[in-house]
Amino acid sequence: MSTRTFSDHPASSSPAPVPFGSIYRSVLLASLFIAFFLLLGELPPRARAQVAPSAFRQTKSFWIGAEYSNFNASFPYQSNQRLSGIGAFADFNFNGHIGIEADARFLHFGNFYGETESSYLAGPRYMFFQWRRLQPYAKGMVGLGKIHYPFQIGDASYFAAAPGAGLNCRLNHRLTVRAEYEYQLWLNSPGFTNQPNHQLDPNGFQVGVAYRPFR
């Protein structure tokens, strides 16, 4: 644990507003992710993996799920403080490769003097080749990251971009378990006036289970 104190961040301090340039860079990053996934979807079949079995060879499908997360909180700076919590997500797949995802995550356990984090993200997801019951995927999410700072420093919200990658394991037609790693970039954070900006980059692993309510 770092010996850095928080006297430099009084409770009355408030994060500065996110500048237009930061939002522009985040939108650009999300657009690049979308373009990358769409390009993969247009590759000829030989450039992709073998045809998936019937469990993966699907048209449209909708999944809902729950997950457990354990993240490096990224605050205090260089402290290696970790937070854990639960979340919920929903996936809509247009076919066996391209889909979109939305998730909400609440990291409220193992907190440091009351520190908590949460995020609300959405974005495209691309599912790669299949091997037996396993299928890796990558995703690019954007949305909102929120933190309740320790020592009553205050609360703040930031525009977040979050690339991630994971692995699905299909149990049957309706159930899938997954494990993934996600790296979040909270733009213009922490953003305290007259203080150095060490950007918050919460990142970590999560495991979850998804259920397909409709055939």
N, C-alpha and C positions, 0 to 999 in steps of 0.2 A: 504494500500500500504506500502510495506516495505520501510524503509529509506535508504536501501543499495544503494550506488552510484556505478557508472560504471567506476570510475577512475582506478579500478584494472584491467580493460580489455581494454587496448588501442587499437586504430583502427589497429595498425600494428600487433596485436596478431593474430595468425592463429591457428585453431584447429589442434590437433595432429592427425596423421593418425589412422584409425581404426585398432587395432591389430587383428591378426589371431584368437586369442581366442574369441574375441567378435563376430566375424563372425561365428565361429564354434558354439557358444551358440545359436545364432539366427537361424542358419540352423537346429540345433537340436530341438529347440522349434517349428519351422515350421513342421518338420518331425513328432513330437509328435501330433500336431494338425491333420495332414493328417491321421496318423494311428488311431487316435481316431474317426474321421469321418468315415473312412472305416470300422472300427469295428462296429459302429452303423449301418452301411448299411448292415452288415452281420447278425445282430440279427434276430431271427425268428420273424414272424409277431406278435405273441402274446406278445413278449417283447416290441414291438413298439405300437403305438396307433392304433385306428381303421382305416379301409381303408378309404381313402379320397374320396370325391365325384369327379365327372368327371372334375370339374374346377381345381382340384389339381392333379388328377390321370393322369399324362402326361408322355410321353416318353422324347424326347429331346425338349428343347425349348430355345430360345434366347431372352433376354430382354435388353433394353437400358433405361437409366434413368438420371434424374438430381436431385440434392439434395441441401438443405440448411443446414449448419453446424454452431454450436456454441460451441467453445472449450475453455478449460482452457489452455492458451498458455504454461504454465510451465516455462516461463522466462519473467521477472526477477524471480529469485528463491523466492518462498513463497509470491509472489505478488498478486496471484489470478487474474492476468490480463487475460481477455478473448478476443478471436478473433472470428470473424464470416466470413462466405464466402459461396461460391457456389462450386459445384463439379459435376462430371459426372461419371457414372458407367455402367458396362456391366456385365450381368450374363449369363452363359450358364449352363443349368440344364441337367444332363444326365438322370435323372428320377425325380420322385416326391420328392426325398429326398436329393440326392447328386448333387452338382454343383460346379462351380468355379466362382470367381468374380474378376474383375479388376476395380480400381477406381482412379480418380485423383481429389484432393481437393485443393482449393486455399483460404486460410484464410487471406484476405486482408482488412477486415473492422474492425473498432474499434481498430485500431493499436495504439501501445504505442511508440511514437517518431519514427515512420516509421517501426516498427517491423511487419513483415509478415511471415507466414509459409505456406508451401505446402507439399503435400505428393503424392506419386505414388506407389500404393500397388496392390498386387494380391495374391490370395490364395484360398483354398477350403472353401466351405460353405455347412453346413448340415441343412436341413429343417426338423423339428420335426413333431409331430402329428398335425392334422388339427381339428379346431373346428369352424363349420360354415364357415365364410369367413376368419377366422384368422389362421395364421400359424407362430409359432415362429421359429427362426433359430439362429445358431451360426456360426462364421467364424473365421479363423486364417489367417491373411495376413502378408506378408513380402514385403519389397521394400525400397524405398528411402524417407527420410524426409529432407526437406530443410528449412532453416530459414535465414531471413535477420534481423540481430540483430539491436536493437535501438542504437541511439547515434553514428551511423557510425562505430560501432565495426567491422562490416564486414558480410560476408556471409559464410555459412557452410552447408555441406550435411552429413547425417548420415545414416547408415544402420538401418532400422526400422522393428520391429515386432509389430503386432497390432491385439490382440484378440478383438472380438466384438460379440454382440448379439442384436437381434432385432425382430420385429414383422411385418409380411406382412398382408395386408388386401386386398383381391382380390375384385375389383369393378366389373369386368366383364372378359371376356375371354382375353382381350388385355391390360387391365389397372390394376395396383396394386399400392397402396400407402404403405409406410413403415416408421417405426420409429426405430432407433437403437442407441446403446451406443457403443463407441469404445475407447479403451485405448492403446495408442501408446507408445512403448519403443524405444527411440533413443539411440542406443548403442554408448558408448564412448563419450557422449556429456556432457557439451559443449566442452571439450577437449582443453582448453587453456593451454599453457605451464606455469608451475609453479603456477597454480591456482587450487583450490578445484573443484572436479568434482561432481556437483549436477546434476545427469542425467535428461535430459529433457524427460518428460512423458506427452505430449499433450493428452488430453482426453476430451470427451464431447458427445453431442447428435446431431443427425441429422435426418431430415425428408426428404422424397423424393417421387418421383412418377416414376414408370417404365412402359414402353410400349413394347408390344410384336409385332414386325413388321411382323413376319411370323407365320402362323398357323402350 
